[in-house]
Amino acid sequence: MPTVMSHAIAALALGPAFRRAGWPARVWWAAAICAAVPDADVLGVFAGVPLGSLLGHRGLTHSLAFAAALAAIVTPLLVAPGTRRRLWAYLFVATASHGILDGMTDGGIGVAYFAPFDAARYYLPWRPIAVSPLGIRRFLGPRGIAVLANEALWLWLPCAVFATAAWLATRRPRSANEADARRR
């Protein structure tokens, strides 16, 4: 799996493609959290849940159905009814990005994208992202540094490019009067 930071970065990078003027800061925090929530299933390891089961790691919480349900639960808590459709789409994509990124890693078990309807595990055909080590000690060592360098190349840089392009594509064009006023 990519690091929790990279899941949050991916969610925030998607934001400019969906943003609405006036969305409160809690929207951006919620998207970052939604992108990290699927890994709550790792707690099942300590409870004895088998790794490859529906409730195991990279199972139901990594599915598109889970992303849709989580977005539906969180959306009404964040904004007024008029902007909920767009926010739901953003939170859905932010949450679903977690499974997509996990499917691009070079290890671990596959992702149950279609759970609970299909328990099969899938990887994406292109898998350049190094699996993050579990545990603080291993993460703070040479392996963790190598993983962060890998994520900087394969996640953070593309996220920065995407966010910039989306922001430029969706920003409100200035009127001629506004441009003249700024020049003065």
N, C-alpha and C positions, 0 to 999 in steps of 0.2 A: 504494500500500500504506500502511496505517497505520504509525506508527513502531514500532520494536521494543519500546519501553516500553509502548505501548498493547496490543500482543499479550500481553505478560506480565501487564499489569493485568487484561485480560479473563480470562486463565487463573486468576489468583488470585481474581478475583471469583466464578468458578464454584465454587471450592473449598468454600465453606460448604454448598453443596447436596449434596456428596458426602462430606464429612469423616467421619472416624472418630476417636474418642478414641484417643490414643496414636500417631497417625501421626507419624513423625519429621519434622523441619523439611526434610529432603531431599526429601520428597514435594512440598512447595510449590515448592522450587527446581526440581525436575524438571518440574513442570507449566508453570512459566514458561518454562523452556528448550524444552520440547516445543512450546509455542505459537510460539516464535521459529524453531525449526529449519526449517520449510518454506522460509524465505527463503534457505537455503543454496544453493538452486538458482540464485541470482543469480551465483554463482561461474562458472556455465556460460557466462555472457556473455563473460567473459574468456578462456574456453577455446574460444570460437567456436560454442557451441551456439546454433542459431537460436531466437529469442525464442518463436515460436509452436509449437515442437516439444514432444513429450511430455516431454522432459527440460529444456525451457526454463523460464524464469521463469513461475510460476503454473501449472505443468504437474503432473507426477506427485506432486511433494512437497506440493502443495496439495490433493490428492485425499482422499476419505474412506477409500480403501484404504490410502493411506500413513498416515493417522491411526490406523487400526486396527492396522497392522503396527508402527508406532512404539510405540504403547501396549502391545502384546504383548511387545515386546522390553524395554521399560523396567520394566514392572510387576514382574517377578520379581526385579529388582535392588533393589527398594525395601522390600518388606514380606513378611511371612510368608504362607504359602498361605491362611490363613483370611480375609484381607481383600482378596485380589487382584481379585475380580470388580468390586467397587466402585471400586477404584483404577484398574483398566483402563478402566472407564467414564469416570472423571474425566479420565484422561490422553487418552483418545480425544476427548472433547468439547473439552478444552483445545487439542489439536492441530488438530482440525477447525475450531475457532473462527477460526484463522488464515485459512483460505480463505473462511469466511463474511464476515469483516471485509473481506478484500480484494475480495470481490464487492460490497461496499457502497461502494467508493470511486468517485470521480467521474472516473477516468481509468485509463490502462494497458490491458493486454489482459485479457480475461476469465479465469475460473478453470476449470481442468479438474477439476471436482468428481468426475467418474466415471471418471477415468483409472485404470488402463490400459485399461478396457473401452470407454470413449468418450472420444475426444480433443477433443471439442467444448469450447469455452470459454463460460462463462456469467457473467452479472452478475445480481445480485439486482435486483428492480424498484425498490427504494428505495435511493438511493445518496447519502447525505448526507456521507460522510466524504471529506475532501480528501486527495488523494494526497500522500504525503510526498516532499519532494525528496531526490534521491540526492546524496551528497557532503556532507562536513562544512561546507564553506564556504556552500553554498546553504542547508543546514539551519540554520545559525546566523544567517542573515539574516532579513529581514522575512517571507519566504515560510515559513520554518521556524516562526517565532513564530505566524503565522496558522494554520498546520497544527496546532500544539499547542493553540491556542485552540479550533479546530474539534473536535479530539479530546477536549478537556476537556468540551465540551458534548455531543457525540454518543457518546462512549465512557466517559470516566472517571466522569461523573455517573451515567449509567445503571448502570455497573458497581458504583458505591458503593451505589446503591439496591438493586440485585439482591443483592449480597453481604449487606447488612444484613437484607433480607427473608428470604433463605435461612438466615442464621444464626439469626434469630428463630424461623423455622418448624422448624428442626431441633434446636434446643438442647433438652437434657434438662429436662423439667419438674421443679421442686423438689418434694420431698415436704413435707407439712405440718410434719414434725419439723425439717427443714432450714430452712424458713422461720421457724419459732419460734426456733431457735437463732441465726439471724442477727439477729433483732430484739432479742435480749437483749444 
